[in-house]
Amino acid sequence: MITEEIRKGLIDFEADISDSFTIKGFHEVLISVRDIRQASGFYQQISGWEEVATYDTGVDQLAMWGVDSAASAQEALLVSSGVTSGHTRLIQFHDVDQQPIRANSQSWDTGGIYDLDVRSSDLDASYSTLQAAGWSGFSRPLRYEFGKFHVSEILMKGPDDVVLAIIQRHQPPLEGFPHMKKLSHVFNSSQVVKDMKVAKDFYINKLGFKIYVEHILQGSEQDENLFGMPSNLYDKITRHICILHPEGINAGSIELIHFEGAEGQDFSATAQPPHLGIMGLRFPIKGLTHLRERMIREDVTIVSDMAAVMIEPYGKCNCLIIKSPDGAWLEFVELENIE
């Protein structure tokens, strides 16, 4: 039953894509971990997610990721029961050199994928659980207003340099998360970018994403801030935030963040398999050949050209992998032979 639910997220398209392509919000997040059994057990414990199964990664998938043919890998797929997207795929590589994707990073450092966003019905409880497991926050849980939304949030960093943004909604009432246990599925993911204009052009004009919400923020009434920046500098740093999605919604969306006035390291070069951390996002698509043609016309970096790959538990898929201007690894997946 769970397999049918998660497979539905790859095939539930309504648009006519006879001469174009249609992308949905990301279906999976890919995390490269040191110890798959330890990581799977931990994420299940803190979230209430369920492990569908574990799989041996196929040689075709390793080749698609550009990993040495002498290497091997195992995968564990974790889902929030009753949800058709926002799943987490843990991957442990063997016999290959690795380093953390965003080693020793700060919140304002650019490159790759910064965090994964999940909902919590009790942020204080989630915070305490993660603290007890050795995770650290950039601040204590903070309550703030973001447009019409009143929320509490904490950014926490744990093993494999994974950052979770854990959010509790206060107003307006949260809808659409009936199956949430301790934590929800991953519904949003942030990327810290060097140039907001370039990043928006990539997602909007090249991939066809739409803006869900956009804000330019400066200053704070609080002594602390989510990003762990010095309080005497925070009001001098402008935060430009733009959330985008193929349909303009906040479900499988991309959040772009640009810190004007704060410059750090750039991790674009290490944001790829088999390195450790948030490795990439996997998007369902119909019309993959049309996307490929668009990417070639727009001179987008294709890191792995279109090929057939077995992805469990879905079956044979056609895949294309590109990189954003800031090095975020984006996979587009289309099931073969679907009506």
Backbone torsions as a table, in degrees:
resi	resn	phi	psi	omega
1	MET	NA	-44.3	179.1
2	ILE	-62.0	-41.3	-179.4
3	THR	-59.7	-41.7	179.0
4	GLU	-64.7	-37.2	179.2
5	GLU	-64.2	-46.0	-176.7
6	ILE	-75.0	-29.2	177.0
7	ARG	-68.1	-32.3	-178.5
8	LYS	-58.0	-34.3	-179.7
9	GLY	-63.3	-18.9	179.2
10	LEU	-92.6	-15.4	-172.3
11	ILE	-121.3	-4.2	-173.9
12	ASP	-87.0	75.0	177.8
13	PHE	-112.6	144.9	178.9
14	GLU	-115.4	-23.6	-172.9
15	ALA	-72.7	151.7	173.3
16	ASP	-83.3	115.4	-174.8
17	ILE	-115.2	33.9	-174.5
18	SER	-59.4	-32.2	-179.3
19	ASP	-129.5	21.1	-178.2
20	SER	-151.0	-158.7	176.1
21	PHE	-136.2	154.7	177.2
22	THR	-128.9	124.2	178.7
23	ILE	-109.1	143.3	171.3
24	LYS	-106.9	170.4	174.4
25	GLY	-59.0	161.2	-173.8
26	PHE	-59.6	140.0	-177.2
27	HIS	-93.3	-33.0	-179.5
28	GLU	-141.2	152.0	165.2
29	VAL	-109.2	142.4	-177.4
30	LEU	-110.4	122.4	-179.5
31	ILE	-122.4	122.8	175.3
32	SER	-87.8	123.4	-173.1
33	VAL	-123.9	159.2	178.1
34	ARG	-76.6	-39.1	-174.4
35	ASP	-136.9	104.3	-171.5
36	ILE	-67.6	-35.9	-178.7
37	ARG	-70.5	-43.0	177.9
38	GLN	-64.4	-44.6	-178.3
39	ALA	-65.6	-44.0	180.0
40	SER	-61.4	-46.1	179.4
41	GLY	-61.2	-40.8	-179.2
42	PHE	-66.1	-48.9	-178.1
43	TYR	-63.7	-36.0	175.6
44	GLN	-64.1	-41.5	-177.7
45	GLN	-64.4	-45.0	-174.1
46	ILE	-81.1	-18.4	-170.4
47	SER	-114.4	-30.5	-169.8
48	GLY	87.5	6.5	175.2
49	TRP	-67.8	162.7	178.5
50	GLU	-118.7	143.2	175.4
51	GLU	-86.6	117.9	179.0
52	VAL	-68.2	-50.5	-178.6
53	ALA	-176.3	170.6	170.7
54	THR	-113.6	151.6	-175.3
55	TYR	-139.2	150.4	167.5
56	ASP	-84.0	127.3	-180.0
57	THR	-67.8	131.1	-178.6
58	GLY	-72.9	156.7	179.9
59	VAL	-64.8	-29.7	178.5
60	ASP	-68.0	-36.2	177.3
61	GLN	-69.4	-42.6	177.2
62	LEU	-59.4	-41.3	178.4
63	ALA	-64.2	-39.7	178.6
64	MET	-61.7	-35.2	179.2
65	TRP	-82.6	-4.6	179.8
66	GLY	73.5	26.0	-178.7
67	VAL	-91.4	143.0	-178.2
68	ASP	-51.2	137.8	-176.6
69	SER	-65.8	-17.9	177.6
70	ALA	-80.3	-10.9	-178.4
71	ALA	-83.2	168.8	172.6
72	SER	-143.4	170.8	-179.8
73	ALA	-157.8	154.5	170.5
74	GLN	-119.9	152.8	-179.2
75	GLU	-129.6	146.8	172.6
76	ALA	-129.7	125.5	-178.7
77	LEU	-100.1	121.4	-180.0
78	LEU	-111.2	135.7	-178.4
79	VAL	-135.4	155.6	169.0
80	SER	-93.1	114.8	-172.2
81	SER	-55.0	134.8	178.8
82	GLY	90.3	-2.1	-178.8
83	VAL	-111.5	137.8	-173.7
84	THR	-97.6	2.4	179.1
85	SER	-154.0	-180.0	-179.6
86	GLY	73.5	28.9	-178.8
87	HIS	-80.4	162.6	-179.0
88	THR	-119.2	122.9	178.2
89	ARG	-111.1	114.1	177.1
90	LEU	-90.0	139.1	-177.2
91	ILE	-133.2	127.1	173.6
92	GLN	-114.0	118.9	178.7
93	PHE	-90.9	149.0	178.3
94	HIS	-125.4	148.5	174.8
95	ASP	58.2	46.6	179.8
96	VAL	-151.7	146.6	177.9
97	ASP	-75.2	136.1	-179.3
98	GLN	-137.6	156.2	168.7
99	GLN	-145.9	158.4	177.0
100	PRO	-62.3	140.2	-179.8
101	ILE	-63.6	-45.1	-178.4
102	ARG	-120.9	60.7	-176.2
103	ALA	-63.7	133.2	175.3
104	ASN	55.8	33.4	-172.8
105	SER	-83.9	157.6	171.0
106	GLN	-109.5	166.1	-175.9
107	SER	-60.9	-31.3	-175.4
108	TRP	-89.6	-0.4	176.6
109	ASP	-70.8	141.1	-176.8
110	THR	-95.9	168.3	173.3
111	GLY	102.9	133.2	178.4
112	GLY	71.0	-151.6	-178.0
113	ILE	-111.0	125.9	-173.4
114	TYR	-81.5	-50.8	-174.4
115	ASP	-148.6	171.5	173.0
116	LEU	-121.1	131.9	-175.7
117	ASP	-102.9	130.0	177.7
118	VAL	-132.2	154.6	175.1
119	ARG	-90.6	152.9	172.9
120	SER	-137.2	141.0	175.5
121	SER	-86.1	-14.1	179.8
122	ASP	-145.5	88.3	-173.8
123	LEU	-64.1	-39.3	-179.2
124	ASP	-61.4	-40.5	178.8
125	ALA	-66.3	-42.1	178.4
126	SER	-63.0	-42.0	179.0
127	TYR	-59.9	-46.5	-179.2
128	SER	-64.0	-41.1	-179.7
129	THR	-63.0	-44.6	-179.1
130	LEU	-69.7	-38.4	175.6
131	GLN	-59.0	-44.2	-179.0
132	ALA	-63.9	-25.6	179.5
133	ALA	-89.6	3.4	176.2
134	GLY	96.9	3.9	176.2
135	TRP	-76.4	152.1	179.3
136	SER	-125.6	147.1	179.4
137	GLY	-101.0	158.5	174.4
138	PHE	-83.2	-12.6	177.5
139	SER	-160.6	-178.4	167.0
140	ARG	-80.6	170.2	174.8
141	PRO	-59.4	130.4	-176.3
142	LEU	-118.8	144.0	177.1
143	ARG	-106.5	133.8	-177.9
144	TYR	-155.2	171.8	176.5
145	GLU	-111.7	136.6	179.8
146	PHE	-130.9	92.7	-171.9
147	GLY	64.3	-126.1	-179.6
148	LYS	-83.0	-5.9	-173.8
149	PHE	-95.6	133.0	173.8
150	HIS	-111.1	116.4	-172.1
151	VAL	-138.8	163.4	163.8
152	SER	-115.4	145.5	-174.7
153	GLU	-150.3	152.2	171.3
154	ILE	-141.7	139.6	170.7
155	LEU	-101.6	125.6	-178.1
156	MET	-129.9	140.0	-177.3
157	LYS	-115.2	134.7	-177.1
158	GLY	-132.7	-158.4	-179.6
159	PRO	-57.9	153.3	-179.8
160	ASP	64.1	17.6	178.1
161	ASP	59.3	31.7	176.3
162	VAL	-83.9	131.3	174.6
163	VAL	-109.6	125.4	174.4
164	LEU	-106.0	130.4	168.8
165	ALA	-97.4	113.1	-175.8
166	ILE	-107.5	123.5	-168.0
167	ILE	-126.7	132.4	172.3
168	GLN	-115.4	122.2	179.8
169	ARG	-84.8	132.8	174.9
170	HIS	-104.2	-48.5	178.1
171	GLN	-145.1	145.4	-15.5
172	PRO	-65.1	165.3	-177.2
173	PRO	-54.6	139.5	-178.8
174	LEU	-73.2	131.2	177.1
175	GLU	-125.0	156.0	174.0
176	GLY	89.0	12.4	178.6
177	PHE	-128.2	52.9	-174.9
178	PRO	-68.7	-21.7	-175.5
179	HIS	-97.9	5.0	-177.4
180	MET	-64.3	130.6	175.1
181	LYS	-99.6	-103.9	177.3
182	LYS	-79.7	-45.9	175.7
183	LEU	-130.5	154.0	177.4
184	SER	-81.4	175.3	167.8
185	HIS	-63.7	169.3	178.4
186	VAL	-77.2	120.2	-175.3
187	PHE	-111.5	-10.9	-176.2
188	ASN	-157.0	156.0	179.1
189	SER	-147.7	135.0	-174.0
190	SER	-100.6	148.9	173.7
191	GLN	-131.8	125.7	176.3
192	VAL	-88.0	123.0	-169.2
193	VAL	-117.0	151.7	178.6
194	LYS	-74.2	-39.8	-172.8
195	ASP	-136.6	109.3	-176.7
196	MET	-64.0	-36.8	-179.8
197	LYS	-62.3	-43.7	-180.0
198	VAL	-67.0	-43.2	-179.0
199	ALA	-64.5	-43.7	179.1
200	LYS	-65.1	-39.5	178.3
201	ASP	-60.2	-41.3	179.7
202	PHE	-60.9	-51.7	-175.2
203	TYR	-75.0	-37.3	-175.4
204	ILE	-84.2	-53.4	-171.9
205	ASN	-85.7	-23.2	179.8
206	LYS	-99.9	-41.8	-179.3
207	LEU	-99.5	-12.4	176.0
208	GLY	83.1	19.6	177.7
209	PHE	-70.8	159.5	178.1
210	LYS	-120.6	150.9	-178.9
211	ILE	-78.6	127.6	173.5
212	TYR	-86.8	-48.3	177.2
213	VAL	-156.6	150.0	179.6
214	GLU	-145.3	134.7	180.0
215	HIS	-142.5	148.0	168.9
216	ILE	-116.7	120.6	-171.5
217	LEU	-122.0	143.3	174.8
218	GLN	-147.4	139.4	179.5
219	GLY	79.9	172.8	-179.4
220	SER	-162.7	144.6	175.9
221	GLU	-84.3	-6.3	-177.5
222	GLN	-103.0	153.4	177.0
223	ASP	-71.6	-30.2	-179.8
224	GLU	-102.7	164.0	174.0
225	ASN	-143.0	155.9	-175.5
226	LEU	-57.1	-31.3	-169.2
227	PHE	-90.8	-1.2	177.7
228	GLY	72.5	24.9	178.0
229	MET	-81.1	151.9	176.8
230	PRO	-57.4	133.6	-174.9
231	SER	-64.2	-27.6	-179.6
232	ASN	-78.4	-8.5	178.4
233	LEU	-110.6	-16.8	-170.6
234	TYR	-60.2	-38.0	-178.4
235	ASP	-74.7	-5.5	177.3
236	LYS	-99.4	-3.7	-177.5
237	ILE	-110.0	120.6	179.8
238	THR	-87.2	131.6	177.5
239	ARG	-106.7	115.4	177.1
240	HIS	-102.5	118.3	-175.4
241	ILE	-121.8	131.0	179.5
242	CYS	-139.8	120.2	178.1
243	ILE	-102.7	128.0	-176.2
244	LEU	-128.6	157.5	-179.2
245	HIS	-159.1	149.6	178.9
246	PRO	-55.4	-29.6	179.0
247	GLU	-111.2	6.3	178.2
248	GLY	74.5	31.0	179.3
249	ILE	-120.6	176.8	-175.3
250	ASN	-109.7	57.2	-179.5
251	ALA	-146.1	100.7	-170.4
252	GLY	79.1	34.6	-174.7
253	SER	-95.5	165.0	178.5
254	ILE	-111.5	129.7	176.5
255	GLU	-110.5	117.8	176.8
256	LEU	-94.6	134.8	179.0
257	ILE	-130.0	128.4	175.4
258	HIS	-124.5	127.0	178.1
259	PHE	-101.2	104.2	178.4
260	GLU	-84.4	117.8	-177.9
261	GLY	106.9	-1.1	176.6
262	ALA	-130.6	118.8	179.2
263	GLU	-118.8	136.9	-179.1
264	GLY	-137.8	-150.9	178.6
265	GLN	-79.5	163.4	174.0
266	ASP	-122.0	128.3	-175.0
267	PHE	-111.0	21.2	-177.9
268	SER	-58.5	-37.0	-173.4
269	ALA	-68.3	-28.3	-177.8
270	THR	-98.9	0.6	-175.5
271	ALA	-82.0	69.5	-178.8
272	GLN	-165.1	161.4	175.0
273	PRO	-61.7	149.1	2.6
274	PRO	-98.2	22.9	-173.2
275	HIS	-66.5	160.3	-169.3
276	LEU	-88.4	136.4	177.9
277	GLY	127.2	-159.5	179.5
278	ILE	-74.7	103.1	-168.2
279	MET	-82.8	-35.1	-176.8
280	GLY	-179.8	176.3	177.1
281	LEU	-122.7	141.5	-176.5
282	ARG	-116.9	120.4	-174.9
283	PHE	-110.9	134.2	170.0
284	PRO	-72.7	147.5	179.9
285	ILE	-149.0	150.9	163.9
286	LYS	-120.9	134.2	-176.8
287	GLY	90.4	41.4	-175.2
288	LEU	-60.8	-37.7	-179.9
289	THR	-62.8	-33.9	178.0
290	HIS	-70.2	-37.6	175.2
291	LEU	-61.7	-44.9	-179.9
292	ARG	-57.5	-44.6	179.3
293	GLU	-61.6	-41.0	178.1
294	ARG	-63.9	-43.5	-178.9
295	MET	-62.6	-37.9	177.8
296	ILE	-65.9	-45.0	179.3
297	ARG	-62.0	-37.9	-176.2
298	GLU	-88.2	3.3	177.5
299	ASP	59.8	38.4	175.8
300	VAL	-81.1	143.6	180.0
301	THR	-69.7	113.0	172.8
302	ILE	-96.4	112.5	-177.4
303	VAL	-88.5	-21.9	175.1
304	SER	-148.4	115.5	-172.6
305	ASP	-71.9	166.0	-174.0
306	MET	-55.4	128.6	-179.8
307	ALA	-155.9	159.7	177.5
308	ALA	-86.4	131.2	-177.2
309	VAL	-137.6	139.7	173.4
310	MET	-83.4	118.6	177.7
311	ILE	-120.2	110.1	178.9
312	GLU	-78.1	142.4	5.0
313	PRO	-97.6	20.3	-171.2
314	TYR	-82.7	-37.4	-175.5
315	GLY	116.2	-160.8	-177.5
316	LYS	-73.2	129.8	-178.5
317	CYS	-130.3	150.6	167.5
318	ASN	-93.1	133.1	-172.8
319	CYS	-130.0	151.5	173.5
320	LEU	-142.7	135.0	-178.3
321	ILE	-122.3	130.0	178.3
322	ILE	-127.7	170.1	174.0
323	LYS	-122.4	141.6	175.1
324	SER	-74.1	170.0	178.3
325	PRO	-58.3	-23.0	178.9
326	ASP	-105.0	18.8	170.9
327	GLY	84.7	9.4	176.9
328	ALA	-69.1	130.8	-176.7
329	TRP	-85.9	116.3	-175.5
330	LEU	-121.9	121.4	179.7
331	GLU	-107.7	134.7	177.5
332	PHE	-115.6	126.3	-168.2
333	VAL	-126.8	129.4	177.7
334	GLU	-128.5	121.2	177.3
335	LEU	-63.2	138.2	176.1
336	GLU	-75.1	148.7	169.3
337	ASN	57.0	46.7	173.1
338	ILE	-112.6	145.7	-178.8
339	GLU	-77.2	NA	NA
